[in-house]
Amino acid sequence: MKYTAILFTILFLQGCTILESKPVQINPLLMIPNEWQAQGRAGVVFDGKSENAGFEVDFKGKNYRLTLTAALGFGQFIVQSNERGFLVNNKLVNANLQQWMMSEFGWHFPVQKLPDILFKHDQKTTNNWAINITRYQTINGISYPKIVRLNHLNQAIKIKLVLGEINQLK
């Protein structure tokens, strides 16, 4: 079972590197929409281990809902930040996203940075994260990042986001 999971992870990450894309004109949006959603896959390498997961994120202003789905659909977490606080599977948790992800998975990523990355193509190093957009895609005539790499500067965490759909709701 362990070797099967490693094989799927390697095949997923290898497949992500050979995706063919056509040149995209890189024009970031001037404003971040108030409501939007995105989905894709995340490949994570941390402390010599690797994992991958599907993700879907919905933003409404500063509030978000992040759904993480384990490989092959085994297991799912829904985390959200809203007026009530930070919730995991609809239960209020006395932690923030970073603290919860570190205790649950051993890694985290800056979900609050996603709006700037996706809509403004922001690649500035921030909050100990180096951000690099390595490929773009066009959706409904707008260019968005397709592959985003996040490397933590102080911890052994490397994340590769492969974005599929990105939708502006308002």
Buried (B, 14 or more C-beta within 10 A) or exposed (E): EEEEBEEEBEEBBEEBEEEEEEEBEEEBBEEBBEEBBBBBBBBBBBEEEBBBBBBBBBBBEEEBBBBBBEBEEEEEBBBBBEEEEBBBEEEEBEBEBBEBBBEBBBBBBBBBBBBBBBBBBBBEEEEEBBBEBEBBBBBEEBBBBBBBBBBBEEBEBBBBBBBBEBEBEE
